[in-house]
Amino acid sequence: MLMTGCLTPARGDGQDRAAAERSRGRILALERLVQQVSALLPGRMLEVEFEEDDGVPVYELTWLLPDGRRLEIELDARDGRWLSLQGPRLETAFRRAPVSSPAAPGAGR
């Protein structure tokens, strides 16, 4: 699934797979996960892809911070757990310190 700007997806195999998995209740809605990320990080989603990584359904988000930095975020589509977070100066990116929970950044794979 590939998206730009708002939550209007471009058609593609990833989007079709995500829609099928969502309708079966196997993954969370992308909008819910974007809200989760927005609660911790200022800015907006630029792009998202839906893929499977070793059998795990993953949303890969490109996030644009207000200062122009881009972050790459991988979320487990089943439960919203943060799998990875990459980008420059991550220590200054968050609105507040992440809460220690399975859904918090840095929870690891």
PASEBA-1860 file (N, C-alpha, C; in nm, 3 decimals):
! residues 109
1> MLMTGCLT> 0.086/-0.116/0.000/0.000/0.000/0.000/0.090/0.121/0.000 ~ 0.067/0.213/-0.090/0.149/0.332/-0.102/0.059/0.453/-0.093 ~ 0.092/0.547/-0.004/0.010/0.665/0.016/0.099/0.788/0.019 ~ 0.042/0.899/-0.019/0.115/1.025/-0.007/0.023/1.128/0.056 ~ 0.080/1.215/0.137/0.003/1.324/0.197/-0.103/1.276/0.292 ~ -0.225/1.276/0.247/-0.336/1.236/0.333/-0.351/1.084/0.327 ~ -0.459/1.035/0.378/-0.480/0.891/0.383/-0.554/0.841/0.260 ~ -0.518/0.889/0.143/-0.577/0.845/0.019/-0.478/0.751/-0.050
9> PARGDGQD> -0.503/0.620/-0.046/-0.405/0.526/-0.098/-0.404/0.517/-0.250 ~ -0.287/0.485/-0.304/-0.276/0.450/-0.444/-0.309/0.301/-0.454 ~ -0.374/0.259/-0.561/-0.409/0.118/-0.575/-0.283/0.036/-0.595 ~ -0.282/-0.080/-0.538/-0.168/-0.169/-0.554/-0.191/-0.297/-0.477 ~ -0.103/-0.393/-0.501/-0.115/-0.524/-0.437/-0.111/-0.513/-0.285 ~ -0.022/-0.429/-0.232/-0.012/-0.411/-0.087/-0.141/-0.360/-0.028 ~ -0.204/-0.265/-0.096/-0.330/-0.210/-0.046/-0.439/-0.316/-0.048 ~ -0.443/-0.395/-0.153/-0.544/-0.501/-0.162/-0.525/-0.604/-0.051
17> RAAAERSR> -0.400/-0.642/-0.026/-0.372/-0.737/0.082/-0.409/-0.679/0.217 ~ -0.375/-0.552/0.239/-0.408/-0.487/0.367/-0.559/-0.482/0.386 ~ -0.633/-0.447/0.280/-0.779/-0.440/0.291/-0.837/-0.577/0.324 ~ -0.784/-0.682/0.261/-0.833/-0.817/0.288/-0.803/-0.858/0.432 ~ -0.681/-0.831/0.478/-0.644/-0.865/0.616/-0.727/-0.785/0.717 ~ -0.752/-0.659/0.687/-0.833/-0.573/0.775/-0.976/-0.625/0.783 ~ -1.034/-0.663/0.669/-1.172/-0.712/0.669/-1.186/-0.843/0.746 ~ -1.078/-0.920/0.755/-1.079/-1.044/0.833/-1.049/-1.019/0.980
25> GRILALER> -1.018/-0.894/1.014/-0.988/-0.861/1.153/-0.849/-0.903/1.197 ~ -0.762/-0.929/1.101/-0.627/-0.976/1.134/-0.527/-0.863/1.159 ~ -0.558/-0.744/1.107/-0.469/-0.630/1.129/-0.552/-0.508/1.171 ~ -0.484/-0.412/1.230/-0.548/-0.287/1.272/-0.562/-0.193/1.154 ~ -0.658/-0.103/1.165/-0.676/0.000/1.062/-0.557/0.095/1.063 ~ -0.512/0.131/0.945/-0.399/0.223/0.933/-0.427/0.353/1.007 ~ -0.548/0.405/0.998/-0.582/0.531/1.063/-0.556/0.525/1.213 ~ -0.586/0.411/1.274/-0.562/0.395/1.419/-0.412/0.404/1.450
33> LVQQVSAL> -0.331/0.342/1.368/-0.187/0.344/1.392/-0.127/0.482/1.364 ~ -0.181/0.552/1.266/-0.134/0.689/1.239/-0.167/0.779/1.358 ~ -0.283/0.760/1.419/-0.317/0.837/1.540/-0.221/0.806/1.653 ~ -0.183/0.679/1.667/-0.088/0.637/1.769/0.047/0.708/1.748 ~ 0.093/0.710/1.625/0.221/0.776/1.594/0.209/0.927/1.618 ~ 0.098/0.986/1.575/0.077/1.131/1.591/0.076/1.173/1.737 ~ 0.035/1.085/1.825/0.035/1.118/1.968/0.177/1.134/2.022 ~ 0.273/1.070/1.957/0.412/1.075/2.003/0.501/1.165/1.920
41> LPGRMLEV> 0.471/1.175/1.790/0.556/1.250/1.699/0.479/1.362/1.631 ~ 0.532/1.483/1.629/0.468/1.588/1.550/0.491/1.560/1.402 ~ 0.417/1.624/1.318/0.436/1.608/1.175/0.324/1.528/1.112 ~ 0.358/1.463/1.000/0.255/1.391/0.926/0.315/1.276/0.847 ~ 0.229/1.183/0.811/0.270/1.070/0.730/0.283/1.115/0.585 ~ 0.395/1.080/0.522/0.413/1.108/0.380/0.375/0.988/0.294 ~ 0.408/0.870/0.344/0.392/0.751/0.262/0.380/0.629/0.353 ~ 0.310/0.528/0.305/0.301/0.403/0.380/0.301/0.287/0.282
49> EFEEDDGV> 0.366/0.181/0.322/0.365/0.056/0.247/0.320/-0.055/0.341 ~ 0.247/-0.151/0.286/0.207/-0.269/0.363/0.284/-0.387/0.306 ~ 0.357/-0.456/0.394/0.437/-0.570/0.352/0.430/-0.678/0.459 ~ 0.481/-0.795/0.424/0.501/-0.900/0.524/0.650/-0.920/0.539 ~ 0.693/-0.923/0.665/0.834/-0.942/0.698/0.844/-1.068/0.783 ~ 0.894/-1.176/0.725/0.900/-1.305/0.794/0.764/-1.347/0.848 ~ 0.660/-1.327/0.767/0.525/-1.367/0.805/0.450/-1.268/0.892 ~ 0.516/-1.158/0.930/0.454/-1.056/1.015/0.403/-0.943/0.924
57> PVYELTWL> 0.272/-0.910/0.931/0.222/-0.798/0.852/0.274/-0.666/0.910 ~ 0.334/-0.584/0.825/0.403/-0.463/0.871/0.358/-0.343/0.789 ~ 0.325/-0.234/0.860/0.308/-0.104/0.795/0.442/-0.032/0.805 ~ 0.495/0.012/0.692/0.618/0.090/0.689/0.580/0.234/0.655 ~ 0.593/0.322/0.754/0.555/0.462/0.737/0.677/0.550/0.717 ~ 0.666/0.646/0.626/0.762/0.755/0.616/0.693/0.874/0.679 ~ 0.756/0.931/0.783/0.697/1.038/0.863/0.779/1.165/0.845 ~ 0.713/1.276/0.816/0.781/1.405/0.800/0.760/1.490/0.925
65> LPDGRRLE> 0.870/1.523/0.991/0.864/1.611/1.108/0.855/1.757/1.062 ~ 0.805/1.848/1.147/0.791/1.989/1.108/0.922/2.054/1.064 ~ 1.035/2.005/1.116/1.164/2.065/1.079/1.223/2.004/0.952 ~ 1.148/1.917/0.885/1.192/1.860/0.758/1.258/1.723/0.767 ~ 1.287/1.677/0.888/1.346/1.544/0.902/1.244/1.437/0.863 ~ 1.294/1.331/0.803/1.209/1.217/0.767/1.247/1.098/0.854 ~ 1.146/1.032/0.906/1.166/0.913/0.987/1.104/0.794/0.915 ~ 1.165/0.679/0.933/1.111/0.554/0.881/1.064/0.473/1.002
73> IELDARDG> 0.936/0.438/1.002/0.875/0.368/1.115/0.815/0.238/1.065 ~ 0.847/0.128/1.131/0.784/0.000/1.101/0.697/-0.039/1.220 ~ 0.570/-0.067/1.190/0.474/-0.106/1.293/0.416/-0.243/1.261 ~ 0.403/-0.326/1.363/0.335/-0.454/1.348/0.187/-0.422/1.323 ~ 0.136/-0.460/1.208/-0.002/-0.426/1.171/-0.105/-0.501/1.255 ~ -0.064/-0.606/1.326/-0.158/-0.683/1.407/-0.192/-0.614/1.538 ~ -0.091/-0.549/1.599/-0.112/-0.493/1.733/-0.056/-0.352/1.751 ~ 0.004/-0.295/1.647/0.055/-0.159/1.656/0.191/-0.147/1.722
81> RWLSLQGP> 0.252/-0.260/1.757/0.384/-0.256/1.822/0.487/-0.195/1.727 ~ 0.571/-0.106/1.784/0.679/-0.044/1.706/0.789/-0.147/1.686 ~ 0.821/-0.176/1.561/0.926/-0.272/1.530/1.060/-0.204/1.507 ~ 1.056/-0.089/1.441/1.180/-0.013/1.421/1.148/0.133/1.396 ~ 1.247/0.214/1.425/1.238/0.359/1.405/1.377/0.406/1.364 ~ 1.384/0.471/1.248/1.511/0.519/1.197/1.497/0.663/1.151 ~ 1.602/0.739/1.171/1.604/0.877/1.127/1.707/0.956/1.206 ~ 1.732/1.078/1.163/1.832/1.162/1.232/1.779/1.220/1.362
89> RLETAFRR> 1.867/1.229/1.461/1.840/1.296/1.589/1.707/1.251/1.650 ~ 1.690/1.122/1.665/1.565/1.068/1.719/1.535/1.117/1.859 ~ 1.639/1.146/1.936/1.619/1.190/2.075/1.542/1.321/2.083 ~ 1.538/1.399/1.976/1.465/1.527/1.978/1.334/1.520/1.899 ~ 1.298/1.404/1.850/1.181/1.393/1.762/1.049/1.386/1.836 ~ 1.047/1.330/1.956/0.922/1.299/2.024/0.858/1.419/2.094 ~ 0.724/1.417/2.097/0.648/1.517/2.172/0.677/1.503/2.320 ~ 0.687/1.380/2.365/0.715/1.349/2.506/0.790/1.217/2.506
97> APVSSPAA> 0.845/1.183/2.620/0.919/1.057/2.630/0.823/0.942/2.604 ~ 0.864/0.844/2.523/0.777/0.730/2.496/0.747/0.653/2.624 ~ 0.626/0.603/2.632/0.583/0.522/2.745/0.641/0.382/2.727 ~ 0.686/0.323/2.834/0.741/0.189/2.826/0.626/0.089/2.815 ~ 0.603/0.042/2.695/0.497/-0.056/2.669/0.531/-0.128/2.541 ~ 0.460/-0.238/2.511/0.487/-0.310/2.386/0.465/-0.223/2.263 ~ 0.382/-0.119/2.273/0.354/-0.034/2.158/0.448/0.085/2.148 ~ 0.541/0.098/2.241/0.630/0.214/2.243/0.748/0.193/2.150
105> PGAGR> 0.801/0.302/2.093/0.919/0.292/2.008/1.033/0.228/2.084 ~ 1.113/0.154/2.010/1.229/0.091/2.071/1.197/-0.040/2.140 ~ 1.073/-0.089/2.123/1.036/-0.215/2.187/1.112/-0.332/2.126 ~ 1.165/-0.311/2.004/1.247/-0.413/1.940/1.165/-0.520/1.872 ~ 1.233/-0.597/1.790/1.167/-0.704/1.716/1.165/-0.830/1.793
END
